[in-house]
Amino acid sequence: MIKVVPTMNGMEFAGVHAPIPTPFDDRGHVDLARLRALFPRWLDSALAGFVVLGTTGEAALLSEDESDAVIATARDLVPRSRRFVVGTGRESTAGAVGAARRAAELGADAVLVRTPGFFRAQMTTDVLVRHYTAVADTVPVPVLLYNFPAVTGVNLQPAAVERLARHPNVVGVKESGGDVGQIADLVTITPASFQVLAGSASTFLPALSVGAAGGILALSCVLPDACCRLYRLTREGREAEALKLQQQLMPIARLLGSTYGVAGLKAAMRMAGADAGLPRTPLLPLAEPGIGAIRDALAALEEASHGSAA
């Protein structure tokens, strides 16, 4: 059963949200014109909302001024009928508070705050609860927790989430750890108004089946219609069709996730006719055989889709 109950402040995060990449030009500068050019195809889809400056947005590689420019540009492009979420995780509590406040001033509907990880051995439950509480206490928009242990080295434990879910301004969590059991635990131990969002297309269907409200899926930047269809099939109880689509999406989802990451996502977007430029150094553009693997996976998915429609 999928949680779709609105949060205490009336905001709900059901559906698929695209964590859009930050485009850079050939000199490695943020390319706002490219960012504007990406939105029409996404707005033609059923995406419920957009996230800027997340992991796929290469947020850790942007300056504060660049981040603010991306937020302001994207806010102008995202209609008020869709949710606009900004990643504002920083290593210090003061930095996270400041970034979240600026995002709110620039029009964010909510902020997505990743766990700090530089001093990961000291990121205990008490430390993380204090960190997130300080943000939630001072930011005038809803706060989504963001757990991505593969990037931060820190796993935001269910015990910490349970405590933070009691805060009226902490409205949900993006769980990117890939552990469906942990997602199920989070759904079980938090209030009905608290929404758990899957962070991986590879586990989207299983996450929905244990109560996730929706997802923030990198794959939706490339295949928004397919990701939204998977969500819709699940909501409608069309289990066999949903399972078949999840299985078809698995190969490309894995390539754009743990295998090739941001470089793979931007390569796949170019193949789909959406140019987000290259990754910012020290990240490198995807080389062969990665490009070939992604091309083959997209071709196989297209063939499978045609076969299903026949």
C-alpha positions in Angstrom: 0.0 0.0 0.0 1.4 3.4 -1.0 1.3 6.3 1.4 -0.3 9.3 -0.2 -1.5 11.2 2.8 -0.5 14.9 2.7 2.0 16.2 5.2 0.9 18.2 8.2 1.5 21.4 6.1 -0.6 20.0 3.3 2.2 19.1 0.9 2.4 15.6 -0.4 5.1 14.0 -2.5 3.3 11.1 -4.3 4.5 10.3 -7.8 7.8 10.5 -9.6 10.2 13.5 -9.2 13.1 14.1 -11.6 16.5 14.9 -9.9 17.7 17.0 -12.8 21.4 17.3 -13.7 23.2 20.6 -13.7 24.3 21.4 -17.3 27.9 22.7 -17.9 29.3 24.2 -21.1 32.5 23.1 -22.7 34.6 25.2 -20.3 33.0 23.7 -17.3 30.8 26.7 -16.5 27.2 26.3 -15.4 25.0 26.6 -18.5 21.7 28.1 -17.7 20.6 28.2 -21.3 21.0 24.4 -21.6 19.0 24.1 -18.3 16.1 26.0 -19.8 16.2 23.9 -23.0 15.8 20.7 -21.0 12.5 21.5 -19.4 9.9 21.3 -22.2 10.2 17.6 -22.7 9.9 17.0 -18.9 6.9 19.3 -18.6 5.2 17.3 -21.3 5.3 14.3 -19.0 3.4 13.3 -15.9 6.3 14.1 -13.6 5.0 15.3 -10.2 8.0 17.5 -9.5 11.6 18.3 -9.9 14.7 18.3 -7.7 17.7 20.6 -8.4 21.1 20.4 -6.7 20.9 16.8 -5.6 23.5 14.2 -6.2 22.8 14.0 -9.9 22.9 17.8 -9.9 26.6 17.6 -8.9 25.7 19.9 -6.1 28.9 19.3 -4.2 30.9 20.7 -7.2 29.0 24.1 -7.3 29.7 27.3 -5.6 27.0 29.0 -3.5 26.5 31.7 -6.2 26.2 29.0 -8.9 23.8 27.1 -6.8 21.6 30.2 -6.3 21.6 30.8 -10.0 20.4 27.3 -10.8 17.7 27.5 -8.2 16.4 30.9 -9.5 16.5 29.7 -13.1 14.7 26.4 -12.4 12.1 28.1 -10.2 11.1 30.2 -13.2 10.7 27.1 -15.3 8.8 24.8 -12.9 5.0 25.6 -12.8 3.5 26.1 -9.3 1.3 23.0 -10.0 4.4 20.8 -9.7 6.7 20.5 -6.7 10.0 22.2 -6.7 12.6 20.7 -4.3 16.1 22.0 -3.8 19.0 20.0 -2.4 20.6 22.0 0.4 22.9 19.5 2.2 26.1 20.9 3.6 28.8 19.5 5.9 28.1 22.0 8.7 24.8 22.7 10.4 25.3 26.4 9.8 25.9 25.8 6.2 22.9 23.6 5.8 20.7 26.2 7.5 22.0 29.0 5.4 21.6 27.1 2.1 18.1 26.0 3.0 17.1 29.6 3.9 18.4 30.9 0.6 16.6 28.2 -1.3 13.3 29.1 0.4 13.9 32.8 -0.4 14.4 31.8 -4.1 11.1 29.9 -4.2 11.8 26.3 -3.2 8.7 24.4 -2.1 10.8 22.1 0.0 14.5 21.3 0.7 16.2 18.0 0.5 19.0 17.8 3.1 21.6 15.0 2.7 23.5 13.7 5.7 26.9 15.3 6.4 29.6 12.7 5.9 33.1 14.2 6.2 33.3 13.2 9.9 31.2 10.1 9.2 32.5 8.1 12.2 31.0 10.8 14.5 27.7 11.0 12.8 25.7 9.2 15.5 21.9 9.2 15.7 22.0 12.0 18.3 24.3 14.1 16.2 22.2 13.7 13.1 18.9 14.4 15.0 20.4 17.6 16.3 21.7 18.6 12.9 18.3 18.1 11.1 16.3 19.6 14.0 18.4 22.8 13.7 17.5 23.0 10.0 13.9 22.2 10.4 13.5 24.7 13.3 14.7 27.6 11.2 13.6 27.0 7.6 10.2 28.2 6.5 9.6 25.3 4.0 9.2 21.6 4.5 12.4 19.5 5.0 13.0 16.1 3.4 15.8 14.0 4.9 18.2 12.5 2.4 20.0 9.2 3.1 22.5 8.0 0.5 25.2 5.9 2.3 27.0 5.1 -0.9 27.9 8.7 -1.3 28.2 10.0 2.3 29.4 6.9 4.1 26.6 7.6 6.6 23.4 5.5 7.0 20.6 7.6 8.5 19.2 4.9 10.8 15.5 4.3 11.2 15.8 5.2 14.9 17.0 8.7 13.9 14.2 9.1 11.2 11.6 8.0 13.7 12.7 10.8 16.1 12.9 13.4 13.3 9.5 12.4 11.9 7.9 13.9 15.0 9.1 17.3 14.0 6.2 19.2 12.3 8.6 20.5 9.6 10.3 17.2 8.7 7.9 15.8 6.2 9.7 12.8 4.6 12.9 11.1 3.6 14.5 10.2 0.3 16.0 6.7 0.9 18.7 5.9 -1.6 20.4 3.1 0.3 18.7 0.5 -1.9 17.6 -1.6 1.1 13.9 -2.3 0.7 13.8 -3.7 4.2 14.9 -0.3 5.6 12.2 1.4 3.4 9.6 -0.9 4.9 10.9 -0.1 8.4 10.7 3.6 7.8 7.1 3.4 6.5 6.1 1.3 9.5 7.7 3.4 12.3 6.7 6.9 11.1 3.4 8.7 11.1 1.0 8.3 8.2 1.8 11.9 7.2 5.5 11.2 6.9 6.4 10.2 3.3 9.2 7.8 2.3 10.5 8.3 -1.2 12.5 5.8 -3.1 15.8 7.0 -4.5 16.5 4.3 -7.0 14.6 3.1 -10.1 16.1 -0.3 -9.6 14.1 -0.8 -6.5 11.1 1.5 -7.3 8.4 -1.2 -7.5 9.5 -3.1 -4.4 9.7 0.3 -2.5 6.2 1.2 -3.6 4.9 -2.3 -2.6 6.1 -1.7 1.0 4.5 1.7 1.3 6.8 4.3 -0.4 4.8 7.4 -1.5 6.8 7.9 -4.7 10.3 8.3 -5.9 13.1 10.7 -6.9 14.6 8.8 -9.8 17.5 9.7 -12.0 16.1 7.4 -14.7 13.1 9.7 -15.0 15.4 12.4 -16.5 15.8 10.1 -19.5 12.6 8.1 -19.4 10.0 10.2 -17.6 7.0 8.5 -19.2 8.2 5.0 -18.3 8.9 5.9 -14.7 5.5 7.6 -14.3 3.8 4.6 -15.9 5.4 2.3 -13.4 4.1 4.4 -10.6 0.6 4.6 -12.2 0.4 0.8 -12.8 1.3 0.2 -9.2 -1.3 2.7 -7.9 -4.0 1.0 -10.1 -3.1 -2.5 -8.8 -2.0 -3.7 -12.2 0.7 -5.8 -10.6 1.7 -8.1 -13.5 2.2 -5.1 -15.9 4.1 -3.2 -13.2 6.4 -6.1 -12.6 7.1 -6.5 -16.3 7.9 -2.9 -16.7 10.2 -2.9 -13.7 12.1 -5.8 -15.1 12.4 -4.0 -18.4 13.8 -0.9 -16.7 16.3 -2.7 -14.5 19.3 -2.9 -16.9 19.3 0.8 -17.8 18.5 1.8 -14.2 21.5 0.0 -12.9 23.8 1.5 -15.6 22.7 5.0 -14.7 22.9 4.3 -11.0 25.7 2.5 -9.3 27.6 1.6 -12.5 28.2 4.9 -14.3 26.5 7.5 -12.1 26.3 11.2 -13.3 28.4 10.6 -16.4 26.1 7.7 -17.5 23.0 9.8 -16.9 24.3 12.7 -19.0 25.4 10.3 -21.8 21.9 8.7 -21.8 20.2 12.0 -21.9 22.2 13.0 -25.0 21.1 9.8 -26.6 17.5 10.7 -25.8 17.9 14.1 -27.3 18.4 16.1 -24.1 21.8 17.7 -23.9 22.9 18.4 -20.3 26.6 18.8 -21.2 29.4 16.9 -19.6 30.1 16.3 -15.9 32.2 18.9 -14.1 35.8 17.8 -13.2 37.1 15.9 -11.4 34.3 13.8 -12.9 35.0 12.6 -16.4 32.7 12.1 -19.4 31.6 8.5 -20.0 33.9 6.6 -22.3 33.5 3.3 -24.2 32.4 0.7 -23.3 30.0 2.6 -21.1 28.4 4.5 -23.9 27.9 1.3 -25.8 26.4 -0.4 -22.8 23.9 2.4 -22.3 23.0 2.5 -26.0 22.4 -1.2 -26.0 20.3 -1.1 -22.9 18.1 1.8 -24.3 17.7 -0.1 -27.6 16.7 -3.3 -25.8 14.1 -1.3 -23.7 12.7 0.2 -26.8 12.4 -3.2 -28.5 10.7 -4.6 -25.4 8.3 -1.7 -25.3 7.3 -2.2 -28.9 6.9 -5.9 -28.2 4.6 -5.2 -25.3 2.5 -2.8 -27.4 2.2 -5.3 -30.3 
